[in-house]
Amino acid sequence: QGRLVESGGGLVQAGGSLRLSCAASQVITSVFNSETKGWYRQAPGQQREPVASISSGGRTNYSDSVNGRFTISKDSAKKRLYLQMNSLKAEDTAVYYCHVGRYYWGQGTQVTVSS
């Protein structure tokens, strides 16, 4: 698997915001542009779950739990993926992973929201 590099995680109080970034420098540009990209998260003791995705055409999709609070975006020129997270809740605490298609994944960045 090709590796992506996430950054931007950390500790934040409930109601706060964080912006996650995902660098996909190892991904061929044509692959980055043609594949659906997104973010998953995994909380302790739980399965990894999808959070948000963005298609090659720019169509976005969000889980019900984050819809209206999180925004996914991409910068194709820089091969970067972003997740703007607002109005964070304690239940958003998890390790967040970015992906490009099925085979390119990051190692995760920890987001901890204190209540």
Sequence and secondary structure as in RCSB ss.txt:
>XXXX:A:sequence
QGRLVESGGGLVQAGGSLRLSCAASQVITSVFNSETKGWYRQAPGQQREPVASISSGGRTNYSDSVNGRFTISKD
SAKKRLYLQMNSLKAEDTAVYYCHVGRYYWGQGTQVTVSS
>XXXX:A:secstr
 EEEEEE  EEEETT  EEEEEE TTS HHHHHHS EEEEEE TTS  EEEEEE TT  EEE TTTTTTEEEEEE
TTTTEEEEEE S  GGG EEEEEEETTTEEE  EEEEEE 
